[in-house]
Amino acid sequence: MEFFKRAKKINPVILSAKKDAFSFRINHHRGTTDEALAMLRDEGYEPVPVAWAEDVFTLPIAQRKSIVKTKAYTQNRIYIQNLSSIFAAYSLDIEPEDWVLDLAAAPGGKSLIFSERAKKVSAVEPDKARFFRMKRNFKEHGAKNIQTYNKDGRFIYKTCPAWFDKVFLDAPCSSEAHIDGEVTWWSMRRVRRFSKLQKELILSAYESLKPGGQMVYATCTYAPEENEGVIDFLLSRYPEARIVPVEVPFSNFQPGLAEWEGKEFHPDVRHCVRILPEGAYSGFFMTKIAKP
Ligand SMILES: C[S@@+](CC[C@H](N)C(=O)[O-])C[C@H]1O[C@@H](n2cnc3c(N)ncnc32)[C@H](O)[C@@H]1O
């Protein structure tokens, strides 16, 4: 099948990775790291700290089902989220006075991270059912500084041009990182459709950013058309945009591809980061962009 051929060409590791762990972060709106860890240890769990963050931990995948019955989980003191997503959200380097736009926000895991660090967060989600679930998620986790908007992210820049200090675009994508064995829903048509939507969204994200602000573009897919291709497109429209190199504190990653199927990308696309699946890390693509 074409997906497997393409994945092998990008990096064969993609197809052989085994998910043997899962990860969670502490929800500081509901208590401290020590409190949550003590509760988990009381119930027999031994969370392993992650080297690059004080409030992120892993556990063996065999404990993924039972953790939802623990007090720490039912009291919303921990939030299950994969390491790649957490790392990408932390990479935006939110500061206490920041106003953050999360342009494709449901179910809201990244907005919850921003809400702990920023002054306020605007979370946009066009899908009605996902939007209301996200609102409930924010309420349950005690986040009070998130405004929610049931809107299409492609047009946000029109009402909010150059408003935000930081923007995160966790783009809707063909989700190739979630393919596990048989796949029936993958097609090149789908990849092309998402690539078109992502290009519209990244322009809206960039236009919504204040001069001097920074944004992160991310996907959970491997398709270069949805990753390097979208960044290359942004740089062709806004030659002044700068790709900010991200220091990656783990080894399972590769830089952005220089070319794909005969198309050479802008040389700065090498600063994009492709996180490779391993342990509690899912396959992920992220790029940090600065607006001069
Ligand atoms: C990868 S998910 C976001 C995950 C989320 N950031 C988190 O960490 O919990 C992408 C989201 O984009 C939404 N989406 C789809 N089309 C959109 C559009 N035109 N504007 C904004 N969001 C869109 C999808 O409904 C989906 O909820």
The ligand as a Tripos MOL2 file, in Angstrom:
@<TRIPOS>MOLECULE
LIG
   27    29     1     0     0
SMALL
NO_CHARGES

@<TRIPOS>ATOM
      1 C1         -5.0730   17.6230   16.1750 C.3       1 LIG1
      2 S1         -6.6210   18.1500   16.7320 S.3       1 LIG1
      3 C2         -6.1870   19.2990   17.9870 C.3       1 LIG1
      4 C3         -5.7610   18.6880   19.3090 C.3       1 LIG1
      5 C4         -5.6290   19.6850   20.4490 C.3       1 LIG1
      6 N1         -4.7250   20.7690   20.0830 N.3       1 LIG1
      7 C5         -5.1550   19.0760   21.7590 C.2       1 LIG1
      8 O1         -3.9460   19.0420   22.0080 O.co2     1 LIG1
      9 O2         -5.9940   18.6340   22.5440 O.co2     1 LIG1
     10 C6         -7.1600   19.1740   15.4170 C.3       1 LIG1
     11 C7         -8.4840   19.8890   15.6510 C.3       1 LIG1
     12 O3         -8.6840   20.8160   14.5680 O.3       1 LIG1
     13 C8        -10.0680   20.9270   14.3710 C.3       1 LIG1
     14 N2        -10.3120   21.5830   13.0580 N.ar      1 LIG1
     15 C9        -10.7120   21.0430   11.8880 C.ar      1 LIG1
     16 N3        -10.8870   22.0110   10.9620 N.ar      1 LIG1
     17 C10       -10.5710   23.1900   11.5560 C.ar      1 LIG1
     18 C11       -10.5790   24.5530   11.1270 C.ar      1 LIG1
     19 N4        -10.9530   24.9000    9.8920 N.pl3     1 LIG1
     20 N5        -10.2480   25.4920   12.0360 N.ar      1 LIG1
     21 C12        -9.8730   25.1700   13.2890 C.ar      1 LIG1
     22 N6         -9.8490   23.8970   13.7520 N.ar      1 LIG1
     23 C13       -10.1910   22.9210   12.8850 C.ar      1 LIG1
     24 C14       -10.5470   19.4880   14.4700 C.3       1 LIG1
     25 O4        -11.9560   19.4250   14.6950 O.3       1 LIG1
     26 C15        -9.7230   18.9780   15.6580 C.3       1 LIG1
     27 O5        -10.4170   19.1410   16.8640 O.3       1 LIG1
@<TRIPOS>BOND
     1     1     2 1
     2     2     3 1
     3     2    10 1
     4     3     4 1
     5     4     5 1
     6     5     6 1
     7     5     7 1
     8     7     8 2
     9     7     9 1
    10    10    11 1
    11    11    12 1
    12    11    26 1
    13    12    13 1
    14    13    14 1
    15    13    24 1
    16    14    15 ar
    17    14    23 ar
    18    15    16 ar
    19    16    17 ar
    20    17    18 ar
    21    17    23 ar
    22    18    19 1
    23    18    20 ar
    24    20    21 ar
    25    21    22 ar
    26    22    23 ar
    27    24    25 1
    28    24    26 1
    29    26    27 1
@<TRIPOS>SUBSTRUCTURE
     1 LIG1         1 GROUP 0 **** ****
